[in-house]
Amino acid sequence: MHDFPLTGAQRTKLRGIGQTLEPALKLGKAGLTREFFLELQRALDEHELVKVRLLEKDRDARAGLRVRIAGEGRCVCVGAVGGTALFFRRQEDPARQRVVI
């Protein structure tokens, strides 16, 4: 479900919602560990839209991390500003969908 097609308007709306969120996860020195991905899955299952703080200083390295998180995390990166990235995965069960786009 991570390749859920989003329109530009939907991405814009998700980024607007994401501005009010606090980072649910921080990615630090340990990197992309199994525990990080388990926590990401839990957060996506519960909230659908998750803000992640990337403590990596290098811009290109952060871009690579976002791609890996989206791929391995089975979600879509809908936006990033500096060291903060926003990931989305739609709940398959309509009764559990929390984000209206």
C-alpha positions in Angstrom: 0.0 0.0 0.0 3.1 2.3 0.1 2.6 3.2 -3.5 -0.8 4.7 -2.8 -1.1 7.4 -5.5 -1.4 10.9 -4.0 -2.3 14.0 -5.9 -0.4 17.2 -5.4 -3.4 18.6 -3.6 -3.5 15.6 -1.2 0.2 16.0 -0.5 -0.3 19.7 0.2 -3.1 18.9 2.6 -1.0 16.2 4.4 1.9 18.7 4.8 -0.5 21.2 6.3 -1.8 18.6 8.8 1.8 17.7 9.5 2.8 21.2 10.5 0.8 20.7 13.7 2.4 17.4 14.6 5.3 16.8 16.9 7.9 14.4 15.7 6.8 10.9 16.7 10.3 9.4 16.0 13.9 10.6 16.0 16.5 8.9 13.9 19.9 9.4 15.5 23.3 7.7 15.6 21.9 4.2 15.7 20.5 4.7 12.2 17.8 2.6 10.5 17.5 -0.2 13.0 14.9 -2.9 13.3 13.5 -1.2 16.3 13.2 2.1 14.4 11.1 0.4 11.7 9.0 -1.5 14.3 8.2 1.8 16.0 7.5 3.4 12.6 5.0 0.7 11.7 3.3 1.1 15.0 3.0 4.8 14.5 1.7 4.5 10.9 -0.8 1.9 11.9 -2.1 4.1 14.7 -1.9 7.6 13.1 -1.4 7.1 9.3 0.7 10.4 9.2 4.0 10.4 11.1 6.6 13.1 11.5 10.2 11.9 11.8 13.2 14.0 13.0 16.4 13.1 11.1 19.4 14.1 13.2 21.8 13.6 10.2 23.4 16.9 9.2 24.2 16.2 5.6 21.4 17.1 3.2 22.1 14.3 0.7 22.3 11.8 3.4 18.9 12.9 4.8 17.5 12.5 1.3 18.8 9.0 1.1 17.4 8.2 4.5 13.9 9.4 3.5 14.0 7.1 0.4 15.1 4.1 2.5 12.5 4.9 5.2 9.7 5.1 2.6 10.8 1.9 0.9 11.5 -0.2 3.9 8.7 1.3 5.9 6.1 0.8 3.2 4.9 4.4 3.3 5.2 7.6 1.2 7.3 10.6 2.1 4.9 13.5 1.5 7.3 16.3 2.4 10.5 17.3 4.2 11.8 20.5 5.6 15.4 20.5 6.9 15.8 17.6 9.3 12.1 16.8 9.5 10.2 14.4 7.2 6.6 13.5 7.0 5.5 9.9 6.1 2.0 8.7 5.2 0.4 5.3 4.8 -3.4 4.9 4.4 -5.1 2.4 6.6 -6.7 -0.3 4.4 -9.7 -0.6 6.8 -11.9 2.5 6.2 -13.1 2.3 9.9 -9.5 2.9 11.1 -8.6 5.7 8.7 -7.8 8.8 10.8 -6.6 11.3 8.2 -9.1 12.8 5.7 -7.6 13.7 2.4 
